[in-house]
Amino acid sequence: MKWMIVAADERLMQELQVVLQRNGCDGDSTVQHLEAGSLEEMLARVHALFNAQQKVETDCVEMGEFTLQLSRKMVWHAGKPLDLTPKEFVILSRLMLAKGEAVQRDTLLKDIYQWATEPATNTLEVHIHNLREKIGKAYIKTLRGVGYRFIVPGK
C-alpha cells in the first residue's frame, strides 16, 4: 500500500512515518506534502485505524498454557476451558492482559465492584484464593503492598 501524504509540519510528518513503519507499512510508502490541517486529521485517522486493529488482535492472549479470549469471556488451561465466575474471569483477564506486570489491588477492586479499596473487606483475596484453587497456586503471585501478578512458572 502506498501512502501519498503532504506535510507542512515536519514534526507531524515524522510522527506519521513512525506510525506507518511501526504498523508494518512497506518501505516504499511515500510521504509527500499536504496542507498542515489535513495532516493532523490524517494522523488521527491512522492512529484510530491501528488502535482498532490492535483491539481485535488483543482479543486472544496466550501466556504459557493459558489462553484468554475476551470476546467469548473464556479462559482455557492446557486446552481445557476453565469454569470461572464472572468476577474470577475479570480478575484473571486483567492479570493476563498485564503480561507479567503488577496489577494494583485497587485496580482489581474497581474492575469487579466499581469502587476502590474498602479497608475492612477481604473479598478480593477470597476471589484470588478461589481462582488459585481452580488454576493452581503458582500462577498468581501476591506482591505485598502492591497487588498481584500473573506469572508463568519457569519463564
C-alpha positions as CSV (number, residue, x, y, z in Angstrom):
1,M,0.0,0.0,0.0
2,K,1.4,3.4,-0.9
3,W,0.8,6.5,1.1
4,M,0.8,9.8,-0.5
5,I,0.7,12.4,2.2
6,V,1.9,16.0,2.2
7,A,3.2,17.9,5.2
8,A,3.7,21.5,6.0
9,D,4.7,20.5,9.6
10,E,7.8,18.4,9.7
11,R,7.1,17.0,13.2
12,L,3.8,15.6,12.2
13,M,5.4,14.2,9.1
14,Q,8.0,12.3,11.1
15,E,5.3,11.1,13.6
16,L,3.2,9.8,10.7
17,Q,6.2,8.0,9.2
18,V,6.9,6.3,12.6
19,V,3.3,5.2,12.9
20,L,3.3,3.8,9.4
21,Q,6.6,1.9,9.9
22,R,5.6,0.5,13.4
23,N,2.5,-0.9,11.8
24,G,4.1,-2.7,9.0
25,C,3.7,-0.4,6.1
26,D,6.3,-1.3,3.4
27,G,9.4,0.6,2.8
28,D,8.3,2.2,-0.5
29,S,5.5,4.0,1.3
30,T,6.0,7.6,0.2
31,V,5.1,10.6,2.2
32,Q,4.7,14.0,0.3
33,H,3.2,17.4,1.1
34,L,-0.3,18.2,2.2
35,E,-2.0,21.2,3.9
36,A,-1.0,21.4,7.6
37,G,-4.5,21.0,9.0
38,S,-5.2,17.9,6.9
39,L,-2.1,16.1,8.1
40,E,-3.3,16.3,11.7
41,E,-6.6,14.8,10.7
42,M,-4.9,12.1,8.7
43,L,-2.6,11.2,11.5
44,A,-5.5,10.9,13.9
45,R,-7.3,8.6,11.5
46,V,-4.2,6.4,11.0
47,H,-3.9,6.1,14.8
48,A,-7.6,5.2,15.2
49,L,-7.3,2.5,12.5
50,F,-4.3,0.9,14.0
51,N,-5.8,1.1,17.5
52,A,-8.9,-0.6,16.3
53,Q,-6.8,-3.3,14.7
54,Q,-4.8,-3.8,17.9
55,K,-8.0,-4.2,19.9
56,V,-9.0,-7.1,17.6
57,E,-5.6,-8.6,17.9
58,T,-5.7,-8.4,21.8
59,D,-9.0,-10.4,21.9
60,C,-6.9,-13.5,22.3
61,V,-4.0,-13.6,24.8
62,E,-1.7,-16.5,25.4
63,M,0.6,-17.0,28.4
64,G,2.2,-20.3,28.9
65,E,-0.6,-22.9,28.8
66,F,-3.3,-20.3,29.3
67,T,-5.4,-18.8,26.5
68,L,-7.8,-15.9,27.2
69,Q,-10.4,-14.9,24.7
70,L,-12.2,-11.7,25.7
71,S,-15.0,-11.7,23.1
72,R,-16.2,-15.1,24.4
73,K,-15.3,-14.4,28.0
74,M,-13.5,-17.7,28.1
75,V,-10.1,-18.9,29.5
76,W,-8.5,-22.3,28.7
77,H,-5.7,-24.0,30.6
78,A,-3.8,-26.6,28.6
79,G,-6.7,-26.6,26.0
80,K,-9.4,-27.2,28.6
81,P,-12.0,-24.5,29.4
82,L,-12.0,-23.2,32.9
83,D,-15.2,-22.8,34.8
84,L,-14.8,-19.3,36.2
85,T,-17.3,-17.0,37.9
86,P,-17.7,-13.6,36.2
87,K,-15.6,-11.9,38.9
88,E,-12.9,-14.5,38.6
89,F,-12.8,-14.0,34.8
90,V,-12.4,-10.3,35.2
91,I,-9.6,-10.7,37.7
92,L,-7.8,-13.3,35.6
93,S,-8.2,-11.4,32.3
94,R,-6.9,-8.2,33.9
95,L,-3.8,-10.1,35.2
96,M,-3.2,-11.8,31.9
97,L,-3.6,-8.6,29.9
98,A,-0.9,-7.0,32.1
99,K,1.5,-9.7,30.7
100,G,3.6,-10.2,33.8
101,E,3.4,-6.7,35.1
102,A,2.0,-5.9,38.6
103,V,-1.7,-5.0,38.8
104,Q,-2.7,-2.9,41.8
105,R,-5.3,-4.2,44.3
106,D,-7.3,-1.0,43.9
107,T,-7.5,-1.6,40.1
108,L,-8.9,-5.1,40.6
109,L,-11.4,-3.9,43.1
110,K,-12.6,-1.2,40.7
111,D,-12.8,-3.8,37.9
112,I,-15.0,-6.2,39.9
113,Y,-17.0,-3.8,42.1
114,Q,-16.6,-0.3,40.6
115,W,-15.3,1.0,43.8
116,A,-11.9,1.4,45.4
117,T,-10.4,-0.1,48.5
118,E,-12.7,-0.8,51.4
119,P,-10.4,-1.2,54.4
120,A,-12.5,-3.8,56.1
121,T,-13.1,-6.1,53.1
122,N,-11.2,-9.2,52.0
123,T,-13.5,-10.1,49.1
124,L,-10.7,-9.6,46.6
125,E,-8.5,-12.0,48.5
126,V,-11.3,-14.6,48.6
127,H,-11.7,-14.3,44.8
128,I,-8.0,-14.7,44.3
129,H,-8.0,-17.7,46.6
130,N,-10.8,-19.4,44.7
131,L,-9.1,-18.5,41.4
132,R,-5.8,-20.1,42.6
133,E,-7.7,-23.2,43.6
134,K,-9.0,-23.5,40.0
135,I,-5.8,-22.7,38.1
136,G,-3.1,-23.6,40.5
137,K,-1.3,-21.5,43.2
138,A,1.9,-20.9,41.2
139,Y,0.3,-18.6,38.6
140,I,-0.8,-15.7,40.7
141,K,1.8,-14.0,42.8
142,T,0.9,-11.7,45.7
143,L,3.0,-8.5,45.7
144,R,2.8,-7.2,49.3
145,G,1.6,-3.6,49.4
146,V,1.1,-3.5,45.7
147,G,-1.3,-6.1,44.3
148,Y,-0.9,-9.2,42.1
149,R,0.9,-10.5,39.1
150,F,0.1,-13.4,36.7
151,I,3.3,-15.4,36.1
152,V,4.2,-18.5,34.1
153,P,6.4,-20.6,36.3
154,G,9.8,-21.4,34.7
155,K,9.8,-18.3,32.5
